[in-house]
Amino acid sequence: MKALQYRTIGSPPEVVEIDTPEPGPGQVRIKVTAAGVCHSDEFIMSLPDDQYVYGRPQTLGHEGAGIVDKLGDGVEHLELGTSVAVYGPWGCGQCYECSKGSENYCTNAAAYGITPPGLGAPGAMAEYMIVDSPRHLVPLGDLDPVKNVSLTDAGLTPYHAIKGSLGKLHAGATCVVIGVGGLGHVAVQLLRAMTPATVVALDISEDKLNLASDVGAHYTFPSEQGTVALVRDLTHGEGANVVFDFVANQATMDLGQAMIRAQGDQVLVGVGAGVLPVGLMAGAMESSIRSPYWGTRPELIEVFDLARSSGINVHTEVFSLEEAPKAYEKLRKNQVLGRAVIVP
């Protein structure tokens, strides 16, 4: 079968021919119908050799959907031909966090060598994919896999981040979304569907600000230091109740801290890194900084239900598997509006 693999440090991913995998006991093979392209992929491929820990060759793709194609021994109650999406943050299935469906916070995954597809385990950018357990499959039903595959990360991650701050997103509240890319433009829609808060979107790209407006942002501003004054004017000097940072580099982290109000939340979702001063006099009184990771299995089901009931829509650009390297090149150049999706 064909697969997109990262094979050489510092080189682009390659479309190669590899053996079609067979499911082992307890596993499921799916015939892939769609796979999402994520900045996390680009991040791991940018790492130097001494920091890269994901294995090579690595079949990319942690956002996956497909048709149940073959069952390993012992798998029951799953019909061949079922359209499914893959829940990505795999865990042990036995610890306390996994028992709640919070496999994104599995306490045993590192010790047991359990890794997500496309981030250690073979991913979805191939004609076929092995899923380690049927519990990591969520039925798609009537949802189009190409239009909705990215909800497994680009929807689930902001949904999980938003749920952690729902108590502060009441009527009259203002929230800020920094970075209106693959995750940020879905976050705007989720905030509008889940809360009565005023949504402000920030980005350096005019096209992405236009997309944010199209999907429901009440206000859009350029992501720059002068925007702090605009947000404070909008909130009568108090600042934002919650800032969701989908970039999380030093500049955006500084920007977010400067516009947060007392008792507000600064939520760092992006894969960037930086340093923020903390303490009683370092920022707004009783403000919080947190860094959520991905989301839970129950939340993924909720995200798909929201897609059906509230019309959450991922703006997608579709590429064939052969065109997948081109999709990553466009992503690297910040030329993808919304989410790129690979269709084998």
N, C-alpha and C positions, 0 to 999 in steps of 0.2 A: 504494500500500500504506500501511498504518498504521505509524507509528514513534513512539517516545518520544524527544523531543529536548530538550536544554537549549539554550534560544534567547536568553534575556535574563539578564544578570548580576543575581544577587540574587533571581531569580524561580524558582518551582518548574518542573520539567520539564513538557512538554506533549505530549499525544498529537495528532499531526498526520498529514495525508495528504501523502505524497511519491511521486515516481516510483519504480516498481519497478526496481532496478538490473539492469544486464546485465553479465555477466562479460567482462572483457577477456582478451587472450592470457595464458595461464598461470594464470588465476584460476578460482575455483569459486564458484558460487552455491548457498547452502543455503536450504531452507525451514525457518525457525526453529521448533524444537519446545519450547525452554525457554531462559530467560536469567536469570542470577542477579543479585540486587541486592546491592551491596557498599558498605561505608563509604567506600571510595576514591571512589566516585561522589559521595557526599555531601560528601567533602572538597574535590573540585575545584569543586563547585558553590557552596562556601562562600567561594571565593577572590575577592578584589576584582579589579576590572577590570585593574589594572596587574600582577597576578600570574597571571592566567588565560591559559594558553598553548595550550589544547587545541582551539581553533577553535569557531566557532558558525555555524550550528546544529550541535550535536553529538548524533548518535544514540548513546544510552548503551548500556552492556552489554558488559563485557569477559569475562563468563562466558557462553559460548554453546554450544548444541547444536542439531542439525538433521538434515535429510535432504538428501543431495546431490541438487540439483534441476537444475543446468545446468552444463556444462563450457565454459570458454573454449578458444580455439584452442591446440593444443599440449598439453593436459592428457590424460594417458594413465593406464591402470591404475587407474582409479577408476570404480566403477559407480554409475550413477544409482540413487537409492533407498537408498543406504547410510546407516545411522545413524551420525553422527559427533559428536565434540566438538571445539571449537576451542581450539588451543593459543594463548594470548593474547600473550605477549611476543615479538612479531615482530622478527626481525633481518634482516640482509642475506643470510644463507645462505652467505657466502663467507669471512668472517674466521675466525681460529683458534677463537674461542669458539663461533661458529655451527657449525663443523665437528664440534664435540663435542656438539652439541645444546643448548648453553648460550646460546640466543638471548636469554635474559634479561640477559645481559652482553655483548651484541653491541657491538663497538668502533666500528661504523660507523653505527649506527641514527640517532644524533643528526645526524651530518653529512649523511646521506642523506635525512633527514626521514621516517624510518620510525617509525610510532607504533602502539601496540596498538589493537585495536578497542575503541571506547567511550572511549578515552583519546587521541583524535586522529583515528584512522580510524573510519568508521561502524561502530557496534557491533551487538549481537545483539538489542536491544529493538525489533524490527521483524518484519514478516512474512517478509522475506527479508534475507539478508546476503551480502555479497561477502567471500570469504576470499582473501587475496592469493596464496596458493600452496597446493597440495595437501599440502605437507609440514607445514602447520599444522593438519591434520585428523588426529584419532586415532579409529579405529573404536570405537564403543561396544559393538558386539555385542549381547548380551542385556541390557545394563544399561538401566534406565529413565532416559531423558534428564531427566525432571523431578526425579527423586530424586538424580541424580548430576551434573547440569550444574555445580553449585557446586564440585565437586571440581577443576575446572580452575583455581580460585584458592583457595577455602577449604580444599581438600585439598592441592593442589600446594604452596602457600606454606608451610604448617606442615611438610609432608613434607620439603621442601628444607631448612628450618631445622633440623629434627630430625636429618637425615642428617649435617649438619655437626658435630654433637655426639655422635654415636653412641658414640664411644670412651669417653665419660664417663658413659654411661647403662647401666652394667653392673649386675649383681646387687648389691644393697645400696645402690645409688645412690638419691638422691632428686631429683626434678625438680619445678619449680613452673611452673604455667601461670597467668599473670596475664591476666584477661579471657576469659570463657567465652562469647564471642559466636559469630558465624558461623565464624571460623577457630578460636577457642580450643576449642570443643566438639569439633571434628574432631581437633585436636591431641591432646586427651586420648585419643581412640580410637586414633590412630596410635601414641602412646607406649605404650599397653597392647599393641598388636599387634606393635610392632617391638622393644620393650625389656622387660627384667625390672625396670626401675626403679619405685620408689614414686612415684605421681603425686599431687601436691597442686594443687588448683585454687583460685584466688582471684577474687572478683568482688564488686562492691558490690550486686548484685541477688540476692535470695534465690531467685528463679525460675531464674536462670542457674546458681546453685550447685546447685540440685536437679537441673537438667539435667546438670551435670558429674558428679554422683553417679550419675545414671541411665546415663550412657555410660561409666562405668568409673573415675572418679577415686577413689583410695583415701581421700583426705581432702579436705574443702572448708572453707575459712575465709573470712571477710569480708576484702576487700582494704583494709586499714588498717594504720597504723604498728604497732599492737600485735601484728599477725600475725607480725612478725619473730621475736618471742620464741617463738611457737608453732612456727614452722618450725625454729628452733634447738633447742627442746626435743625435737621429733620426730627430729632428726638428732644427738642427743647433744651438742649445742653446736657442731657443725661447720658447719652451714649446708647449703644446697642445692648439688648438683653442677652443675645447670643451671637457669637461670631463663629461660623463654620469655615475653616481654612482648608481648602482642597489643594493647596500648594505647599504650605508649611515650610517655606524657606525663611531665612532670617528677615528679609524685607517684609514678607506678609505677616510673619509672627509679630514683628514690631508694630505693624499697622493695626493688627487685630487688638493687641493689648492697649494701644492708644485710643481705641474707640469703644472699648467695653465699659459698661456702666457698673456701679456698685451691685454686688451679688450676681453679676453676669457670668456667663460661661464662655470660655475661649476653647473651641473644640478643634484640635489639630488632626485632620484626616489625611492630608497629603503625605507623601513619603519623604519629603524634605526633612531637614534638621536645622536646628538653631538653638540659641540660648536666650532664655527670658529671665529677667530678675523677678524674684518672688519674695513675699514678705508683706508685713502690714503696711509699709509705706512705699512699696515698689509698684503697686498698681491700684486699681479700683478696690475699694473695701469689699472684703469677702467674695472677691471674684475667684473663679476656679479655672484651672487649665487641665484638660484631659485629652487623652489620645486613644480613641476607640479603634478596634481592629475588626474589619469585615462585619460579620453578623451571625445570628443564630439560625438553625434550621427552621424553627417555627416562624422566625421573622421573614425568611425567604418565602414561605407559603403566604404570609400576609402581604408581602410585596406583590406577588402574582395576583392575589385577590384585589389589591388596589389597582393593578394594571387593568383588570377586567371592569371594576366598578367606577374608577375615576379617570380612566384614559391616560394613565402615566405612559409617556411615549419617549423612547430613546431615539434621538436623531442619529440615524445610521448611514454610513457609507459602506457599500458592499464590495468585497474583493473575492476573487476566486483563490483557491489554495496556491495556485501557481503565482498569483499576484501578491501573495502575503508579504514577501520582502519589500515590495513597493509600499504597502500599507505602513510598515514599520518605519520606512524612510520618511513618509509623510508625517507620521507621528513625531518623529525626532525633530522635524523641521516646524512643528507646531502648525501643520496645515490640515489637521483633521478637525472638522467641526462636529462635535458630538462624539460618536463612537464608531470606529472601524470594525466591521464584522467580516470574518472569513467564512465562505461557504464552499466546502470541499466539492 
